[in-house]
Amino acid sequence: MTWRLISHAATHPGAVRPRNEDALLDRPDIGLWAVADGAGGHGAGDVASAAIVAALGTIAPGLPAAELLAQVRLKLTAVHQDLQEEAARRGPGRILASTVVVMLARGEHFAMLWAGDSRGYMMRGGTLARVTRDHSLVQELVDQGTLSEEEAESHPQANVITRAVGAQGELELDKVSGRIIEGDRYLLCTDGLFKTMSEAEIGAMVGAGGDAQAIVTEAVGRGARDNVSAIAVTCTP
């Protein structure tokens, strides 16, 4: 390989909310990035997202790809169980949960794992494509053909997620993997971004070389009603 991965991360409470319940992990040195969004309405979402990032941050450098992937799964499963136990201690009906999207890179390959509606995108050849698929009520309605993608963004239940770290039951993570090509750009983000800016607008900024801070600042300037977080990863010579 004659290229390397460079990343930038940014987060902001947004234009409305007083506190930030998002958390980021930006570790280009070990090829690991994560965006976590404390589940809204459940309380203590910042505790849940911070726990995810703290756990992933303890993964040792130098691991081969298979072991790195295994460690990510183990760490997320452990946090899932810890959050469930803490919620039970806080009283009946309490939930401490967070969405997460993780990107791993080793050699010429990448993988993304996720639970919830934080997203991963890839720009290749000037085209932005969504790598992840939301675990949300509106995504299920889109998949069933009863709702369009455009209608989903403004649906009154657009914030209802169907999977999260810390939610009831066992943790289910989806995974997509692929080959890294020089010039690729990857973007991890919370829903505060794509619910403020369209994918076409996000793609235009990524294509123009906008880093995570520029993208987050643009969303906040547009009046983002939720916390906004992004990590941009670029494969560069």
ABEGO torsion letter per residue (X at the ends): XABBBBBBBBBBAEAABABBABBBBBBAAAGBBBBBBBBBGAEGAAAAAAAAAAAAAABBBGBBAAAAAAAAAAAAAAAAAAAAAAAAAAEBGBBBBBBBBBBBBBEABBBBBBBEABBBBBBBGGBBBBABBBBBAAAAAAAAGABBAAAAAABAAAABBABBBGBBEBBBBBBBBBBBBBGBBBBBBBAAAAAABBAAAAAAAAAAGBBAAAAAAAAAAAGBABBBBBBBBBBBX
